[in-house]
Amino acid sequence: MLHVRVVSPVALTEQLTSLLATAPGVQNMVTRAGAARRPTGDAVEFDIRDGAANPVFASLRELGLDQAGVICVERVDAELTRAPRPEEGHGALRPEIAPVWEMVEAGIRRGETYR
């Protein structure tokens, strides 16, 4: 799972939150109007499953948030919940297997290799 933080220009936040509200794999969305500084804007955070990340990241780019805002992505090491989500089933941690191309490309730009 990935945790994504976006600083969204106020003019784009409604489009962004509408997109995220309907995107498969997005959960735990939080929006704080006017909370972001340097740059200023709205703070939007959400979690997303690796397998659903590529189309969502493409949509963020289509909105222009890679130019007009800031997008930060972190890998979540663990998720503690009371009950498993229906799509996950029951049992131990399930590894993510889908490559998230934005993260692969960012690693390559830093001189890392994809495994």
C-alpha positions as CSV (number, residue, x, y, z in Angstrom):
1,M,0.0,0.0,0.0
2,L,1.1,3.6,-0.7
3,H,0.4,6.7,1.2
4,V,0.1,9.8,-1.0
5,R,0.2,13.5,0.1
6,V,-0.8,16.1,-2.4
7,V,-0.6,19.9,-2.1
8,S,-3.4,20.9,-4.4
9,P,-4.1,24.4,-5.7
10,V,-7.5,25.4,-4.4
11,A,-8.9,25.6,-8.0
12,L,-8.1,21.9,-8.6
13,T,-9.0,20.4,-5.2
14,E,-12.7,19.7,-6.0
15,Q,-11.7,17.8,-9.2
16,L,-9.0,15.9,-7.3
17,T,-11.3,14.8,-4.5
18,S,-14.1,13.8,-6.9
19,L,-11.6,11.7,-8.9
20,L,-10.2,10.1,-5.7
21,A,-13.7,9.4,-4.3
22,T,-14.6,7.2,-7.3
23,A,-11.1,5.7,-8.0
24,P,-10.8,2.0,-7.2
25,G,-8.2,1.1,-4.6
26,V,-8.3,4.6,-2.9
27,Q,-9.1,4.7,0.8
28,N,-8.5,6.8,3.9
29,M,-8.9,10.1,2.0
30,V,-8.4,13.2,4.1
31,T,-8.8,16.8,2.8
32,R,-7.7,19.9,4.8
33,A,-8.7,23.1,3.0
34,G,-6.0,25.8,3.2
35,A,-3.7,23.7,5.4
36,A,-0.7,23.5,3.1
37,R,2.1,26.1,3.1
38,R,5.2,26.3,0.8
39,P,3.4,26.0,-1.6
40,T,0.1,27.1,-0.4
41,G,-3.0,25.2,-1.1
42,D,-5.2,22.4,0.2
43,A,-3.7,19.3,1.7
44,V,-5.1,16.0,0.4
45,E,-3.9,12.6,1.7
46,F,-5.0,9.1,0.8
47,D,-3.9,5.5,0.7
48,I,-3.9,3.4,-2.4
49,R,-3.2,-0.2,-3.2
50,D,-0.2,-0.8,-5.5
51,G,-2.4,-2.5,-8.1
52,A,-4.6,0.6,-8.5
53,A,-1.9,3.3,-8.3
54,N,-0.8,3.6,-11.9
55,P,-4.1,4.9,-13.3
56,V,-4.5,7.3,-10.3
57,F,-1.1,8.7,-10.7
58,A,-1.8,9.2,-14.4
59,S,-4.9,11.1,-13.5
60,L,-3.0,13.3,-11.0
61,R,-0.7,14.2,-13.9
62,E,-3.6,14.9,-16.2
63,L,-5.0,17.3,-13.7
64,G,-1.6,19.1,-13.8
65,L,-0.8,18.4,-10.1
66,D,2.8,17.4,-10.9
67,Q,3.3,20.9,-12.2
68,A,0.9,23.1,-10.2
69,G,1.0,21.2,-6.9
70,V,3.2,18.7,-5.1
71,I,2.8,14.9,-5.0
72,C,4.7,12.8,-2.4
73,V,4.4,9.0,-2.2
74,E,5.5,6.8,0.7
75,R,5.3,3.0,1.1
76,V,3.2,1.9,4.0
77,D,5.0,-0.9,5.9
78,A,2.0,-2.1,7.9
79,E,-1.8,-1.4,8.2
80,L,-3.4,-2.2,11.5
81,T,-7.2,-2.6,11.1
82,R,-9.9,-4.4,13.1
83,A,-11.2,-6.3,10.1
84,P,-9.8,-7.2,6.7
85,R,-11.2,-5.4,3.7
86,P,-13.5,-7.6,1.5
87,E,-11.1,-7.5,-1.4
88,E,-8.2,-8.7,0.7
89,G,-9.7,-11.8,2.3
90,H,-8.5,-13.2,5.6
91,G,-5.0,-14.1,6.8
92,A,-1.5,-12.7,7.0
93,L,0.0,-9.8,5.2
94,R,-0.4,-10.0,1.4
95,P,2.5,-8.7,-0.7
96,E,1.8,-6.2,-3.4
97,I,2.9,-7.6,-6.8
98,A,2.0,-4.8,-9.3
99,P,4.8,-2.5,-10.2
100,V,4.0,1.2,-9.5
101,W,5.7,2.8,-12.5
102,E,6.0,6.3,-11.0
103,M,8.0,4.8,-8.1
104,V,10.1,2.6,-10.5
105,E,11.0,5.7,-12.6
106,A,11.7,7.8,-9.5
107,G,14.1,5.2,-8.3
108,I,15.8,4.9,-11.6
109,R,16.3,8.7,-11.7
110,R,18.0,8.4,-8.3
111,G,20.3,5.8,-9.8
112,E,18.6,2.7,-8.3
113,T,17.6,-0.4,-10.1
114,Y,14.2,-2.1,-10.4
115,R,14.1,-5.6,-8.8
